[in-house]
Amino acid sequence: MENKTTTFGKMRIGEEKPENPGPGVWLIPGFGNTGMVETEEGLVLVDMPVLPYLGRTMTELRKISQAPVNTVFLTHGHWDHACYLDHLFQEAENNGAAEPKIIGQRNILKRFKKYKMLAKYLDDINRDQFNVPEGELAFPLPERNPDIVFDQSISLTVGGIDFHAFHELGETDDALWVWVPEKKTVFSGDLVMYSFPNVGNPFKVQRYTLEWAQGLENIVAREPEILIPGHGPVIKGTQRIRDLLLNIAGAMRYLHDEVIRRLNQGQSYEEIVNGVKLPEHFFNDKFMVPRYGHPTFVVHGILRQYTGWYDGNPSNLFPPPRNEVAKEVISLATKEAMLDRIRELKGQGREAVALQLADMALATQLATEEEKELRLLKSGMLKNLGHNADSFIAKSIYYRGEEAEKKTAETL
């Protein structure tokens, strides 16, 4: 494997070489994987990469085969899997070949419509999620809709090879996975990724814990020998695939059942978020490292799925602005005492608590030098939290906050 890397925002991804786990079956890696099956009627692709990877993906693809692209399955509508299709149509036109068929689950149409409606907002939150600097593209919009959509399943034959796509609820409501029985191969999309499952993403809409687990179990029932994930390396061997997918599904079911148990006991949102811990044995596989998704995010996601916004504390039903409360709390202590306590907590490594006090202090009228010191203290604490965070999403949020506080301090 080469040591070259490419970046999207501050995310560095190794430029791994394509993998050929079976006859005519390929994984071409990028920000998201592109799967490929060679047939006598052309290539069948599963997903297309985000822009920084498009050129390299097409170059690698054309090193493998010069055959036209016959069909593309979009495993879901996220931009790292489904946004860059025009290149394939332009290539077909240049070569005098038929245009490829693009297949997606029906909900992808609603997703693309929503993306265009919320483009600026989604650009903003993606900039935070991936720590994308200003001036760089943070949220590419889809170029075109699929021309074939389905509800629960679809089957077709290309070049004598059968392809079956099945809808699941998982990271998205438009997710699908592709089963190629002749190749004993599954293309899972983001039902399987090189991280703990991405449920409960802090920025994004509802995702589906229990249904995700069921989707993985449905894949296991096919007994595939090769699995091409949405992110990460090929997974080979029926037993290895079975063990991994049932471990992921087991972790999801454990978190789901534990949240439900605590809800039925009358525990509050805060008690559940801080109380649910996933047993360590679930993390023994490299695909379960919380490098992107995180178990605590999943707990938030389950609570969002089953509960409303009320957290169970009547004081929070119609709360005043947090700044008003902060000013009242600060009025009970001197600013000097508050600053001293923030410094002490930072020195003790209790940044999470210190940040809450810092935000309270910043809600009051501070002298310029006091505010500058406080913002620099906050910047340093956010940097420490980012350094120690497992999830890339959490790191990005902390580092973006660090940069913002530092810039504000420089203006004072």
N, C-alpha and C positions, 0 to 999 in steps of 0.2 A: 504494500500500500504506500502510495506517495504521501509526503508530508505537506503537500500544498493545501492551503485553506482558502476559502472564500468567505466573505462576510455579508450579512444582511443586518444593517444597523450595527450593534456590537456583538452579534452572534457569529461565531466562527465555526464553520462546518468543514470537515476534512473532505477533500476531493477524492473519494474512494473510486476505485476502478469498477466498471460494470462486472456483474457476477452472472455466470451461466450455469445454474444449478441443475439443469436438465436439458435434453435435446430440444432446441428451438425456444427455450424459455430464458428470459433475461431480466435482470434488475439493473437499471441505469440510475445511479444515485444522484441526488441533487438536494435542494432544500427539502423537497418531498420526492419520494422515489417515483420513477416511471417504470412500470412493468411492461414487458413485451413478449409476444408469442409470434413466432414465424409460421405462416401458413402458405399454401400454394396460391392463395388469392391475395396475398399481401400481409402486412403486419397488423396485428391487433395490439393496441396500446392500452395501458391502464394508467390514466392521469398524465398531466403535462406539468413541467416544473415552472417555478417562479422565474421572472426575467433574468436575474443574474446567472441562472444556470441554463437558460434555454439554449444558448449557442453551444455550450459544452455538451449538453444532452444530445442535441441533434448531430453534433460531430461524432460523438461516440456511437450513436444509433447508426449513422451512415457508415461507420467503420465495420459494423456488424452486418448490415444488409442495405442494399440499394432498392429493395422492394417498396412499392407504394404503401402508404398507410391506408388500410381498409376501414378500420373501426377504432374508435376511442371510447372506452368506458371512463366516466368521471365518478370516482368513488364518493365524492361529496363536493360541495361548492366552495370550499375554502380556497383562497387565492393561491396557496402553494401546491394545489392539485388541479385546478380547473380554469385558470384564467387565460392561458396563452395557447390559443388554438389557431389564430389567423395564419401563423407561420406554416402550419400543415396545409391549409387551403391554398396559400400562395405557392407552396412547393408543388402541390398537385397541378395547379394551373400552369406553372412553368414547365412541368414535365408532360403536360397533356394527359394527365391521369384523372381518374374519377375522384371526386371529392370524398373525403372520409366521412363515415357516419359517426355522429357523436351521440352517445347514449348516457342518460342520467336518470335518477329517480325523480318523480314528478315535483317533489318539494324544492328541487334545485331552482325551478323557475321563480318561485316566491322568494327564495334566498337572493337571487341575482337582482330582482326588483327592489328588495329591501336594501341591498348594497348601494344601489344607485341613489335611492332616496336619502340614505344616511351617510353619504360618501365622506363629507367633512368630519363628522363625528367619528366615523370608523377610522379615518386617517389619524385623528388625534389619539384614540385609545391604542391603536396599533403602534404608534410612535412610542407610547409608554411601555407597551407590552414587550416590544423588541428593542427598546432603547435606540430608536432610529434618529439620527441627527436631523436638524432642520435642513431642508434642501434636498434630502434623499426621499425617494418614493417609499411611503409607508403602507399604503393600501391600494394596490392595483385593482382596477375594476375589471370584471369579466368582459371579454371581447365579443362573445356570442353565446346564445342559448344552445343547448343540445337540440337536435332535430328529432330525436326519438326519446320519449320519456315513458316510464312505467310506474305502476303502483307497488305491487308486492314482488314480482319476479318477471324475468324475461329470459328467453332462450333463443339463440341463433347459432347457425353453423357458418363458419368462414373457412374456406379451403379444406373442407372435410373434417374440421375440428369443431366440436361443440363447446359453446360458452354459455354458462348459466349465471345470471346476476340476481342477487337477492337483497331486498331492502331490510335494513335494521335501523333501530334507534340507538345511537351511540354518542359520539362526539357531536353529531348533528342529526337533524330530523330527515335528512336526505341521503343518509349513508347507504352504501351498497358494497357488497363483496362479490368477487367473481370466482366461480369454480370451473376449472377446465379438467374434466375427468380423464381424458386421454393422457394428459400430462401429470395427473394426480397433484395438481397445483391449485392453490388458492391465492388470489390477490386480495388482501384484507382491507386495503385502505387504512384509515387511522383507527379502526377497531384494534389494530396492533401497531404500536409505535415503540421506539427505543426509549421509553420512559414510562413512569407510572401513568395510568390513564388520565387524560385531560378532561376530567369532569369538574364543574365548579370553577372554571376559569374566572378570575376576579372581574374581567371586563366584559364577558360575553353572556349570551342568552342561555336559557335552560338546556342542560344536557342530561343524559339518561343513564343512570347507574345500573339499575336492575335489568333494563332492556339491553344494555351493553353486554352484561354478563351472559344473557341469554343468546345474544348474537355470537359470542365466542363459543358457546356450547354447541350452537348450530354448525359452526365451522368444524369443530372437533368431530361431529357426527359423520362428516364426509371422509374422515380418515386420510387427509392429504399427506403427501410425502414431502412437499415443498410449499413453503408459505413466503410470499413476498409482502412485507409489511409496508405501511405508508411511510415510515421513517425507520432507518436502521438496516442492518444486514439481513440476508436471506436466512430463514430458519429451515433446517432440513431434518427429516426423519419423523415418521409418524408418532413415535413415542415422545420425542422431544417437543414436537408441536402440541401434542395432547397435554403434556405436563405443564408447558408454559401457559397455554390458553386457559386451562382449568385453574392454574394458580392465579392468573389475572382475574378470572371470573370469581374465584373464591374470595379474593381480597375485596372485590366490589360488593359481593353478597354480604360479607362480614360487616363492612361499613354501613351498608343499607340496613341490615337487620339490627345493628347496634343503635343506630339513630332512631329507628322505629321503636325499639324497646325503651329507650330513654324518653322519647316523646310520650309514650303511653304511661310512663312513670310520672309524668308531669314536670320533667326537667325543662329548664329554660334554654333558649337558643345559646346563650353564653356558656351555660353548664355543659351542654352537649358538645359545642365546638372545642372547649378546653378539656373535656373528659374522654372523648372517643380516641383511642389509640389503636393502631393496627399492629397485631402481633409481628414480631421481628421475622419470623420464618417466611413471611410473604415476600420479604425483600431480598431473598437469597439469589434471585436471578437478575442478571444484568439488565434485562428488559423492565425490571421493576424499580430501578433506581429513580427517585423523584427529581430527575434532572429538568423536568418541564412541568408535567402535572404533579400534584402533591396530594397525599391523603387528606390533609386538612381542607384543601379546596373541594375534595369530593364530599366531605361532610357538609360544607356550605351548600353544595349543589343539591344534596338530598333534602336539606332543610328548605331550600327554595322550591323544590318540587312539591313538597307536601304541606308547607305552612305559608302564612301570609307575612306581611312586613312587620307586624306587631311582635315584639320580642318577649311579651309576657309581663313586662313591668309597666304598670299604669302611668308611672312618671314620664314614660316615653311616648304616650299616646298622642299628645299635642305638645311636644317639647319646645322650649324657647330656643333661639339660636345658640349654638355652643359658645359663641363669643361672650354672650351675656352671662352664662354660667361661669365661664372662665374668669371674667372680671370679678365676679362675686367671690370666687375662691381665692383669687390673688389678693383681694382686699383684706383677707384674714391673715396675710403674712406680708412681710416686707419683700420688696423686689430682691434685695440683697440676699435674704434667706432663701428665696426661691432659686436664684442663680447658684448659690452655694450647694443647694440640694441637687440640682441638675448635674453640676460638676461631680458631686459625690457618686450619684447613681451611674453616671457615665464611667467613672473610674472603677466601679464595682462590676461593670459589664452588664448593667441592667438598662440597656438602651431603650427597650420598649416602654418601660415606665417613665424614663427620663424624657422621652419624646412627648408623652402626654402632658407632662408638666411644662415642657418648652412651648408647646402649642398654646397652653393656657397663658403663659407669660407673654407670648407674642400677641395675644388678643388685647393686651392692655397698652397704655401709652408708655413707651419706653424712651429713654434717652438714646440718641443715635449710637453711641458706643456700646450701650447695653444691648440694643437690638442687633448690632453687628456681631458682638461676641456670641449672642444666643443663636443667631443664624449659622455662624461658623461651627458652634458646638453641635447644632442639629445636623449640619452637613456631615460632620465627622461621624456622628452616630449612625446616620443613614448609610454611610460608606461601610462602617463595620458590619451592620446588619446585612448589607448586600454581599459582602465578602463571605459571611457565614451562611448565607441562604443556600439551600439545595436547588430549588427550582429556578430555572432561568427567568421565568416570569417574575418571581419575587425579586431576583437580583435586578432586573430591569427597572422595576418600580422603585426600589431603594436608590439605585444609581441615578435615575432621572430626578428623584427628589433631592439627592445630594447636589447635583449640578444646579438645580433651580435655587436652592438655598445659598449656594456659593455665589451665583450671579447676583442675587438680591443683595447679599452682603457687600459685594463690590460696588454697588450703586449708592451705598450709604455713606 
